[in-house]
Every structure is written in C-alpha cells, then in structure tokens.
Amino acid sequence: MEHTIDSEPAVADAVVDQITLDIHGWGTHLDALGHCHLRGMAYNGRRDDTVLGPEGLRRLWVAATRGGIFTCGVLLDIAQLRGVEWLDPTEFVTADDLDRAEQAAGLTVESGDALIVHVGLDARLSAHPDAAPRCRAGLDTSAVLWLRERDAAIFGGDCIERLPSGDPDLDLPLHRLGLARIGLTFLEWLALDRLVQVVDRFGRSEFLLTAAPLVIASVCRVAAQSVRHVLTARPCALSFCYMGVGAASNRSCGWFVGACSTYGS
C-alpha cells in the first residue's frame, strides 16, 4: 500500500490523501469469478470477449459479494494433520488430506460452507523470510474436485493451488477450475495464526466467517476488509459479528476470535 498526502488546491489550509493498493500482490483479497478463464470460457459458459473489455470486467465482477459474506467456516489444518509446523513449498494438499483432516476434526464440510485450509505459511516465512514467493505448497487437482463434491461456496486460507502446479494442462487448477467452472469465491492469503490458536484452544473447527469486500465496478480482485471469525455451533446464522464485536444468540454459543491479519498490503 502506498499513501501520499498533498494540499487541497480548491480549499486553503486543507490537505488530501491518496491511497494506492496493489490488489494483485500477496495481500488478503477476494477474487471475482471473472478473474480467471479456462480455454476461452469464463464461469457459466461465458466467452472471454463478453466478460472482459477495455474498461475491465463487464460481467462476473465482485458485485455478487456487495452485501458481504456471512457463512459457516470450517478450518482444516493440514500442517497439524501431518505433524509439522509447515508444509514444504514443493508439497501438495490432496483430496485424501482433506478427507483425513475432516475425520481428525470430527466434522464434514457441507454445502455452502467456507473451507479454510492451513498449511503453516506464516511459520515457514518467519523461518525463511527470503523464500521465493512463487513456490508455495497448495492444492492439487484432486483437492479442487473435492471442493466441488462437497459443494463448498468459499475457499480460503494461507494457500491456493501449489505453485507451480506441476500440471502441464492446468497451470492454476484451483483458479481455472474453481472460478471458471465451479464458481467458487476465493478469499486468498489469509493469515491464520489467531484462528488456529483459538480452534486448538476450544477444540472446535467450525465457526462463523464474515467478510466485507470492497465493491468496485469492473475489477477482478478487491481487498477483503474485516475478515472475521466467531467459533460457533451450527446453525452458524444464529451468531453475528460486526465491526470487531462478536456476539451469539441464546440458541448458539460462540467465542469472538477477531480479524484475520493479512499478508502484505
């Protein structure tokens, strides 16, 4: 993020601000469905030339999330499952990993859930601050198809697909299949340390997830503001979180976790 300040030419003794965000960096952000295409087609069978124009996205931008995100979240901790602090950048998260992580957590990812996957990226970057950002552990194609089988609505975490993917036909299987074919919403590069700590403390991997994406016309990515979690029993819609204040109704017990910090800016 770059912040500049200058005098206000139209008003004496006043100053104005300008903030520039690099949304396509490693900061926490939300991907629009029109961000990635597959073989010339975007989500719902729309051709590239009907989706993207010189002004930006004509369709499939972030308007669908203008009301915010409010759904059940599920954390699957793959690093913990494998008994390591972090996954090596060459490692894949597979469908089998997700199955075993479900069993370890004693739950099942359900239709409409937000799946959050933890691979220990924060710990790895702390130990290896000079690590190449373009080489990271992440999902393989089997795990992407697993998301479709579970009918998850959102994927997020401290990983995406493994970079590089290792698949000659799909350089970005999570993006190209997840966005252009499945219609997933992506919350990318969440910093999960606080969530992992509270999940471990209470022994519960289900929570309420809320997020407030910036709504800017025609863009393919936006910064995700106020990504928050509240540990809660289903049904998650009985708990709420607003502007940093977590609460629960008398029909569902919950604990406020707070905002996810983000990678970069």
N, C-alpha and C positions, 0 to 999 in steps of 0.2 A: 504494500500500500504506500502511495506517495501523497503527502499532504503539503500543499502550498498555500500561502496567505498573501494578500495584496490589498491595496487601498481600493475603496469603492469609488469609481470615477463620478458616479451620479450623486453621491452623498458625501459632504465634507465630514472629516473626522470619523470615518467608518471603515471597517475592513471586511473583506470577504474571504471565504475559504474555497479551495478546490481539492477534492479527494479523488485519486485515481486508483482503481482496483485492478489487479491482474487476476481476473477470474480463472484464467486457464493455467494458473500455476498450481502449486501444491496446497493452496488454502482450502478450507472446507467450503464446498459448493454443491449446488444441485444441478444435475444435467437435465435439459429439456429433451423430449422424445426426438426432436429433430436434430440433435447434436451429432448422431452417427447414423449412417445408412449402410445397407448391405446390397451389393450388386445393383446399384442404381435405384433402390427402393427404400423408402422410409417406412415408419410404422403405419399400419392399416393399409398397406399396399400403395402408398402414395409415391409417385415418381419424384426423383430429385428436383426436377425443374418446376414442379408445382409446390415444393416446400421451401426452397432456398432461392432468394432473389438478391439483387444488389443492396437492398435495404436491410437484409438479414433474413430471418425465418418468416415466411408468410403463414405457415401453419406449424403446429406441433412445438410452439414455444412454451414458456413457463406459465401461461395463463391458467392451465388446469390446476395449479397449486396456489392461485391467488388468495384462496381462503385459508391457507396454511395447511399443515399436516398434523393429524391427530389420530393416532392408531396404536395398536398393541405392538410393542417391540420385543424381540427375542434376541438375547446375546448368546452366540455360540463361540466359545473360547477355544480355538484350535491350538493355540500355543500351550494352554493348560492341558488340553487333551493329550498332547504329545510329550508333556512333561518338560517343556523347555521355556526359557524366557521369551524367545522369539524364533520365528521360522527363518531359516537361511533364505536369502533372496532368490536362490535357484529352485525353491520348493513350491509345489502345487498344493492348493486346497482342493480336495476331490469330493465327489458325491459321497463316497464312503466316509470321509472325515466328517461331513455334515450329519450323516446318519448316526455315527458314533457319538458326536457331540450332543445331538438330541437325546440319545439314550443316557449319556452322562448327566445331562441337565434334568432328566426326568420329564420331558415335555415333547410336544410335536409342533412344528411350525405350521400354522393354519392359514387358510385363505384370507388375504388382506393384511397379513402381518408385515411388519418391517423387520427383516433379518439383518442383524448387526454381527459382523464377523471380526474377531480379534486374532491377529497373528503376532502381536508384540512389536509393531513397528517403532513405537516410541522408545522402547528399551534398546532396540537394535541401533537406532540413530544416535541415542545417547552414548552407546558404547563405541560406535563407529561413525562419528559425525561427518567424515569425508566420504561416506559410502555413495556410490553412484546412484542418483535418484531414478534413473531409467531401468534399474534392475531391482525388482521387488517381488517378494512372494505374493501369490494371489490365486484366484480360482482358475481351474481348468474347465474345459468344455462340459465335462460330466457334471460339475457343480452348477454351471449355468442352467443346464437342463433340469437339474434337481429343483432349482428355484421355480421353474415353470410347473413341474409336477406338484409342488406344494402350493402353487398359486399365490406366492408372495407378492405383495404390492410394492414393496420398497426394499432395496438392498443398500446397505451402508457398512461402514467400518473403517479400519486402518489398512485396507487392501482393496484392490479391484481384481481384474484378472492378473495372472502372473505376467510380469514384464521382463523380457519379451515372452510372448505366449508360447513359442515353440511349435505352433500350428501353422504350416505353410498356407493353409486355405483361410485361416481366420487370425489376423494379426491382433485383433482385440475381441475375443469371443464374448466377453461379458457386455461390452458396449454394442457390438454389432447384432448379437442375438437378443440381448436384454432390452435394448432400446428399440431397434428397428423391427424386431419380430415379436417379442413378448410384451413390450410396453411397460417395462419396469420404471419406477422412479429411482434415481440414484442420489444418495447423499454421500459424496466422496470425501475421503480423508478426514474422518472424524478422529479426534484424539480421545482415546477410550480409557485412560488410566483411572479416572474417577469412577466411571461406571463399573469397571472391572472390580475395583476395590469394594464398592457397595454391594455388588452382586455376590462377591465372595463373603462379605460380612453377614448378609441376611440369607444366603443360600437360596436365592430366588433369581432366575434368569429372565423372567417376564416383567415388563414394565410398560408404562405409558410413554410414548415418544411424541413430542410435539416439535415442530419447526416452523419458522416464519421466513420463507424465501422472499428476497426482493423481487418484485414483479415489474420487469422492464420489457416493453414490447420488442419482439423480434429477436431477442437474444437466445443463444443456445445453452448458456450457463449463467447461473446467478449465484451470488454469495448467499449462504444459508445462515440467517440470523437466529440466534436464540434456540439452538438445538438442545432440547432438554429431555430429561428422563425422570420418571417417577416410578419406583418399584410398586407394583400393584398386582392384585389377583384379578383374573378375568371375571366379569367383563370390564375391559380397560376403560370403556367410555364413561364409567361412573366416577373416574378420577379426573382432575384437571390440573393444569399448570399454566400460569400466566405471568409474564414479565418477571420471572425469577421466583415466584411464590408458588410452591406446590401445595396441593390440598387433596383431600379424599372425601368422598361422600360417606354416609353412615352404612353404606352397603358394600364398601370395598376399602380395605386398609392399604395405605400406601406410605412411602417414605420419599421425601424430596431428595434428589441427587444433585440437580443443578445443571448448568450449561456445560456442554462439551467445549473444551478449548479447541483451538484449531491449529493446523499446521500452516505456518507461513501467513502471508497476508498479501 
